[in-house]
Amino acid sequence: HYAMDKAQERSFCPIEHGLGFVGEAWSMLILRNLASGATRFEQLRSALGIAPNILTQRLRALVEAGLVEKRRYSERPPRDEYVLSVAGRDFLPVLYVIGEWARRHHGEADMARLVDDETGRPVEAVVVDRATGHPLSGLKLRVVQAGDPSLGGASSKQ
């Protein structure tokens, strides 16, 4: 991660910065499984088929990045569970959009679908502009640095 860390120091690009936290597959798959209710180390290891040392490293990084919270559920023997933090829950729509993109463009085989838990209706995940509701895929976009006059006083944290 050293190269990415150095790049983050130079860059104010939010995409590059965000990828520094979750930019590899194991991290995203762990977040997906946590959202599905697998919260214990062995559940995650078994479901993902991931080596214990890699899972330990990725969980530690996700906790340090603030996407996951570690909670003790047993003192004897000491055992922890992992749950999504607010930041982790906020990342889930990104995962859903990645899945929808893969299903649409690389879904040669029957793939799982995202469905509304209450209605059972299939959901097509898209990213929209909060202010207008327009899908980003239909907009001509560019990235501008914080403080750029073209932002017109809009906060860069929105």
Rosetta constraint file for C-alpha pairs under 8 A:
AtomPair CA 1 CA 5 HARMONIC 6.00 0.50
AtomPair CA 1 CA 20 HARMONIC 7.80 0.50
AtomPair CA 2 CA 6 HARMONIC 6.21 0.50
AtomPair CA 3 CA 7 HARMONIC 6.14 0.50
AtomPair CA 4 CA 8 HARMONIC 6.06 0.50
AtomPair CA 4 CA 20 HARMONIC 6.38 0.50
AtomPair CA 5 CA 9 HARMONIC 6.46 0.50
AtomPair CA 5 CA 20 HARMONIC 7.24 0.50
AtomPair CA 6 CA 10 HARMONIC 6.76 0.50
AtomPair CA 7 CA 11 HARMONIC 6.10 0.50
AtomPair CA 8 CA 12 HARMONIC 7.16 0.50
AtomPair CA 8 CA 16 HARMONIC 6.91 0.50
AtomPair CA 8 CA 17 HARMONIC 5.83 0.50
AtomPair CA 8 CA 20 HARMONIC 7.72 0.50
AtomPair CA 11 CA 16 HARMONIC 7.58 0.50
AtomPair CA 11 CA 17 HARMONIC 7.72 0.50
AtomPair CA 12 CA 16 HARMONIC 7.99 0.50
AtomPair CA 12 CA 17 HARMONIC 7.33 0.50
AtomPair CA 12 CA 145 HARMONIC 6.88 0.50
AtomPair CA 13 CA 17 HARMONIC 6.19 0.50
AtomPair CA 13 CA 143 HARMONIC 7.70 0.50
AtomPair CA 13 CA 145 HARMONIC 7.70 0.50
AtomPair CA 14 CA 18 HARMONIC 5.87 0.50
AtomPair CA 15 CA 19 HARMONIC 6.16 0.50
AtomPair CA 16 CA 20 HARMONIC 6.50 0.50
AtomPair CA 17 CA 21 HARMONIC 7.33 0.50
AtomPair CA 18 CA 22 HARMONIC 6.67 0.50
AtomPair CA 18 CA 23 HARMONIC 7.37 0.50
AtomPair CA 19 CA 23 HARMONIC 4.02 0.50
AtomPair CA 19 CA 24 HARMONIC 7.77 0.50
AtomPair CA 21 CA 61 HARMONIC 7.76 0.50
AtomPair CA 21 CA 62 HARMONIC 7.27 0.50
AtomPair CA 21 CA 65 HARMONIC 6.30 0.50
AtomPair CA 22 CA 27 HARMONIC 5.60 0.50
AtomPair CA 22 CA 28 HARMONIC 6.25 0.50
AtomPair CA 22 CA 62 HARMONIC 7.80 0.50
AtomPair CA 23 CA 27 HARMONIC 7.40 0.50
AtomPair CA 23 CA 28 HARMONIC 7.72 0.50
AtomPair CA 24 CA 28 HARMONIC 6.81 0.50
AtomPair CA 25 CA 29 HARMONIC 6.12 0.50
AtomPair CA 26 CA 30 HARMONIC 6.02 0.50
AtomPair CA 26 CA 55 HARMONIC 7.98 0.50
AtomPair CA 26 CA 58 HARMONIC 7.16 0.50
AtomPair CA 27 CA 31 HARMONIC 6.29 0.50
AtomPair CA 27 CA 58 HARMONIC 6.05 0.50
AtomPair CA 27 CA 59 HARMONIC 7.75 0.50
AtomPair CA 27 CA 62 HARMONIC 7.26 0.50
AtomPair CA 28 CA 32 HARMONIC 6.17 0.50
AtomPair CA 28 CA 95 HARMONIC 7.23 0.50
AtomPair CA 29 CA 33 HARMONIC 6.19 0.50
AtomPair CA 29 CA 48 HARMONIC 7.68 0.50
AtomPair CA 30 CA 34 HARMONIC 6.09 0.50
AtomPair CA 30 CA 44 HARMONIC 7.06 0.50
AtomPair CA 30 CA 48 HARMONIC 7.90 0.50
AtomPair CA 30 CA 59 HARMONIC 7.94 0.50
AtomPair CA 31 CA 35 HARMONIC 6.19 0.50
AtomPair CA 31 CA 84 HARMONIC 7.33 0.50
AtomPair CA 31 CA 88 HARMONIC 7.14 0.50
AtomPair CA 31 CA 92 HARMONIC 7.68 0.50
AtomPair CA 32 CA 36 HARMONIC 6.43 0.50
AtomPair CA 32 CA 92 HARMONIC 7.38 0.50
AtomPair CA 32 CA 95 HARMONIC 7.39 0.50
AtomPair CA 33 CA 37 HARMONIC 6.48 0.50
AtomPair CA 33 CA 38 HARMONIC 5.57 0.50
AtomPair CA 33 CA 39 HARMONIC 7.83 0.50
AtomPair CA 33 CA 44 HARMONIC 6.98 0.50
AtomPair CA 34 CA 38 HARMONIC 4.99 0.50
AtomPair CA 34 CA 39 HARMONIC 5.47 0.50
AtomPair CA 34 CA 44 HARMONIC 7.93 0.50
AtomPair CA 34 CA 82 HARMONIC 7.34 0.50
AtomPair CA 34 CA 83 HARMONIC 6.33 0.50
AtomPair CA 34 CA 84 HARMONIC 6.64 0.50
AtomPair CA 35 CA 84 HARMONIC 7.03 0.50
AtomPair CA 35 CA 89 HARMONIC 7.76 0.50
AtomPair CA 35 CA 92 HARMONIC 7.85 0.50
AtomPair CA 38 CA 43 HARMONIC 5.67 0.50
AtomPair CA 38 CA 44 HARMONIC 6.02 0.50
AtomPair CA 39 CA 43 HARMONIC 6.86 0.50
AtomPair CA 39 CA 44 HARMONIC 6.99 0.50
AtomPair CA 39 CA 81 HARMONIC 5.26 0.50
AtomPair CA 39 CA 82 HARMONIC 4.95 0.50
AtomPair CA 39 CA 83 HARMONIC 6.06 0.50
AtomPair CA 40 CA 44 HARMONIC 6.29 0.50
AtomPair CA 40 CA 80 HARMONIC 6.90 0.50
AtomPair CA 40 CA 81 HARMONIC 4.65 0.50
AtomPair CA 40 CA 82 HARMONIC 6.25 0.50
AtomPair CA 41 CA 45 HARMONIC 6.08 0.50
AtomPair CA 41 CA 55 HARMONIC 7.99 0.50
AtomPair CA 41 CA 80 HARMONIC 7.71 0.50
AtomPair CA 41 CA 81 HARMONIC 6.82 0.50
AtomPair CA 41 CA 82 HARMONIC 7.77 0.50
AtomPair CA 42 CA 46 HARMONIC 5.92 0.50
AtomPair CA 43 CA 47 HARMONIC 6.01 0.50
AtomPair CA 44 CA 48 HARMONIC 5.92 0.50
AtomPair CA 45 CA 49 HARMONIC 5.59 0.50
AtomPair CA 45 CA 50 HARMONIC 5.31 0.50
AtomPair CA 45 CA 51 HARMONIC 6.98 0.50
AtomPair CA 45 CA 52 HARMONIC 6.60 0.50
AtomPair CA 45 CA 55 HARMONIC 6.91 0.50
AtomPair CA 46 CA 50 HARMONIC 7.28 0.50
AtomPair CA 50 CA 54 HARMONIC 6.78 0.50
AtomPair CA 50 CA 55 HARMONIC 6.33 0.50
AtomPair CA 51 CA 55 HARMONIC 6.25 0.50
AtomPair CA 52 CA 56 HARMONIC 6.06 0.50
AtomPair CA 53 CA 57 HARMONIC 6.25 0.50
AtomPair CA 54 CA 58 HARMONIC 6.12 0.50
AtomPair CA 55 CA 59 HARMONIC 5.97 0.50
AtomPair CA 56 CA 60 HARMONIC 6.09 0.50
AtomPair CA 57 CA 61 HARMONIC 6.21 0.50
AtomPair CA 58 CA 62 HARMONIC 6.11 0.50
AtomPair CA 59 CA 63 HARMONIC 6.10 0.50
AtomPair CA 59 CA 68 HARMONIC 7.65 0.50
AtomPair CA 60 CA 64 HARMONIC 6.13 0.50
AtomPair CA 61 CA 65 HARMONIC 6.01 0.50
AtomPair CA 62 CA 66 HARMONIC 6.25 0.50
AtomPair CA 62 CA 67 HARMONIC 5.37 0.50
AtomPair CA 62 CA 68 HARMONIC 5.52 0.50
AtomPair CA 63 CA 67 HARMONIC 5.96 0.50
AtomPair CA 63 CA 68 HARMONIC 4.68 0.50
AtomPair CA 63 CA 69 HARMONIC 5.65 0.50
AtomPair CA 63 CA 70 HARMONIC 6.91 0.50
AtomPair CA 66 CA 85 HARMONIC 6.79 0.50
AtomPair CA 66 CA 87 HARMONIC 6.59 0.50
AtomPair CA 66 CA 88 HARMONIC 7.49 0.50
AtomPair CA 67 CA 84 HARMONIC 6.13 0.50
AtomPair CA 67 CA 85 HARMONIC 5.28 0.50
AtomPair CA 67 CA 86 HARMONIC 7.18 0.50
AtomPair CA 67 CA 87 HARMONIC 5.05 0.50
AtomPair CA 67 CA 88 HARMONIC 4.11 0.50
AtomPair CA 67 CA 89 HARMONIC 7.79 0.50
AtomPair CA 68 CA 82 HARMONIC 6.40 0.50
AtomPair CA 68 CA 83 HARMONIC 5.59 0.50
AtomPair CA 68 CA 84 HARMONIC 4.54 0.50
AtomPair CA 68 CA 85 HARMONIC 4.97 0.50
AtomPair CA 68 CA 87 HARMONIC 7.89 0.50
AtomPair CA 68 CA 88 HARMONIC 6.09 0.50
AtomPair CA 69 CA 82 HARMONIC 5.67 0.50
AtomPair CA 69 CA 83 HARMONIC 5.33 0.50
AtomPair CA 69 CA 84 HARMONIC 6.14 0.50
AtomPair CA 69 CA 85 HARMONIC 5.75 0.50
AtomPair CA 70 CA 80 HARMONIC 6.35 0.50
AtomPair CA 70 CA 81 HARMONIC 5.85 0.50
AtomPair CA 70 CA 82 HARMONIC 4.71 0.50
AtomPair CA 70 CA 83 HARMONIC 6.62 0.50
AtomPair CA 71 CA 80 HARMONIC 5.31 0.50
AtomPair CA 71 CA 81 HARMONIC 5.27 0.50
AtomPair CA 71 CA 82 HARMONIC 6.20 0.50
AtomPair CA 71 CA 83 HARMONIC 7.67 0.50
AtomPair CA 72 CA 78 HARMONIC 7.28 0.50
AtomPair CA 72 CA 79 HARMONIC 5.84 0.50
AtomPair CA 72 CA 80 HARMONIC 4.21 0.50
AtomPair CA 72 CA 81 HARMONIC 6.25 0.50
AtomPair CA 73 CA 78 HARMONIC 7.80 0.50
AtomPair CA 73 CA 79 HARMONIC 5.88 0.50
AtomPair CA 73 CA 80 HARMONIC 5.49 0.50
AtomPair CA 73 CA 81 HARMONIC 6.53 0.50
AtomPair CA 74 CA 78 HARMONIC 5.27 0.50
AtomPair CA 74 CA 79 HARMONIC 4.97 0.50
AtomPair CA 74 CA 80 HARMONIC 6.94 0.50
AtomPair CA 75 CA 79 HARMONIC 6.58 0.50
AtomPair CA 84 CA 88 HARMONIC 4.94 0.50
AtomPair CA 84 CA 89 HARMONIC 5.89 0.50
AtomPair CA 85 CA 89 HARMONIC 6.18 0.50
AtomPair CA 86 CA 90 HARMONIC 6.09 0.50
AtomPair CA 87 CA 91 HARMONIC 6.33 0.50
AtomPair CA 88 CA 92 HARMONIC 6.77 0.50
AtomPair CA 91 CA 95 HARMONIC 6.80 0.50
AtomPair CA 92 CA 96 HARMONIC 6.27 0.50
AtomPair CA 93 CA 97 HARMONIC 6.16 0.50
AtomPair CA 93 CA 125 HARMONIC 7.53 0.50
AtomPair CA 94 CA 98 HARMONIC 6.29 0.50
AtomPair CA 95 CA 99 HARMONIC 6.20 0.50
AtomPair CA 96 CA 100 HARMONIC 6.17 0.50
AtomPair CA 96 CA 114 HARMONIC 7.55 0.50
AtomPair CA 96 CA 125 HARMONIC 5.98 0.50
AtomPair CA 97 CA 101 HARMONIC 6.06 0.50
AtomPair CA 97 CA 125 HARMONIC 5.11 0.50
AtomPair CA 97 CA 126 HARMONIC 5.84 0.50
AtomPair CA 97 CA 127 HARMONIC 7.17 0.50
AtomPair CA 98 CA 102 HARMONIC 6.22 0.50
AtomPair CA 99 CA 103 HARMONIC 6.08 0.50
AtomPair CA 100 CA 104 HARMONIC 6.03 0.50
AtomPair CA 100 CA 124 HARMONIC 6.61 0.50
AtomPair CA 100 CA 125 HARMONIC 6.00 0.50
AtomPair CA 100 CA 126 HARMONIC 7.86 0.50
AtomPair CA 101 CA 105 HARMONIC 5.97 0.50
AtomPair CA 101 CA 106 HARMONIC 7.79 0.50
AtomPair CA 102 CA 106 HARMONIC 5.01 0.50
AtomPair CA 102 CA 107 HARMONIC 6.18 0.50
AtomPair CA 103 CA 107 HARMONIC 4.30 0.50
AtomPair CA 103 CA 111 HARMONIC 6.54 0.50
AtomPair CA 107 CA 111 HARMONIC 6.41 0.50
AtomPair CA 113 CA 122 HARMONIC 6.62 0.50
AtomPair CA 113 CA 123 HARMONIC 7.59 0.50
AtomPair CA 114 CA 122 HARMONIC 5.88 0.50
AtomPair CA 114 CA 123 HARMONIC 5.47 0.50
AtomPair CA 114 CA 124 HARMONIC 7.28 0.50
AtomPair CA 115 CA 119 HARMONIC 7.96 0.50
AtomPair CA 115 CA 120 HARMONIC 5.53 0.50
AtomPair CA 115 CA 121 HARMONIC 5.32 0.50
AtomPair CA 115 CA 122 HARMONIC 4.19 0.50
AtomPair CA 115 CA 123 HARMONIC 5.10 0.50
AtomPair CA 116 CA 120 HARMONIC 5.07 0.50
AtomPair CA 116 CA 121 HARMONIC 5.33 0.50
AtomPair CA 116 CA 122 HARMONIC 6.33 0.50
AtomPair CA 116 CA 123 HARMONIC 6.36 0.50
AtomPair CA 117 CA 121 HARMONIC 7.86 0.50
AtomPair CA 126 CA 135 HARMONIC 6.78 0.50
AtomPair CA 127 CA 135 HARMONIC 5.70 0.50
AtomPair CA 127 CA 136 HARMONIC 5.94 0.50
AtomPair CA 127 CA 137 HARMONIC 7.70 0.50
AtomPair CA 128 CA 132 HARMONIC 7.85 0.50
AtomPair CA 128 CA 133 HARMONIC 5.35 0.50
AtomPair CA 128 CA 134 HARMONIC 5.22 0.50
AtomPair CA 128 CA 135 HARMONIC 4.10 0.50
AtomPair CA 128 CA 136 HARMONIC 5.29 0.50
AtomPair CA 129 CA 133 HARMONIC 5.06 0.50
AtomPair CA 129 CA 134 HARMONIC 5.49 0.50
AtomPair CA 129 CA 135 HARMONIC 6.35 0.50
AtomPair CA 129 CA 136 HARMONIC 6.31 0.50
AtomPair CA 130 CA 134 HARMONIC 7.96 0.50
AtomPair CA 134 CA 138 HARMONIC 7.51 0.50
AtomPair CA 134 CA 139 HARMONIC 7.84 0.50
AtomPair CA 135 CA 139 HARMONIC 7.17 0.50
AtomPair CA 136 CA 141 HARMONIC 7.99 0.50
AtomPair CA 144 CA 148 HARMONIC 6.40 0.50
AtomPair CA 144 CA 150 HARMONIC 7.99 0.50
AtomPair CA 144 CA 151 HARMONIC 7.93 0.50
AtomPair CA 146 CA 151 HARMONIC 7.97 0.50
AtomPair CA 146 CA 156 HARMONIC 5.76 0.50
AtomPair CA 147 CA 151 HARMONIC 7.21 0.50
AtomPair CA 147 CA 156 HARMONIC 7.92 0.50
AtomPair CA 149 CA 153 HARMONIC 7.50 0.50
AtomPair CA 151 CA 155 HARMONIC 7.83 0.50
AtomPair CA 154 CA 158 HARMONIC 7.95 0.50
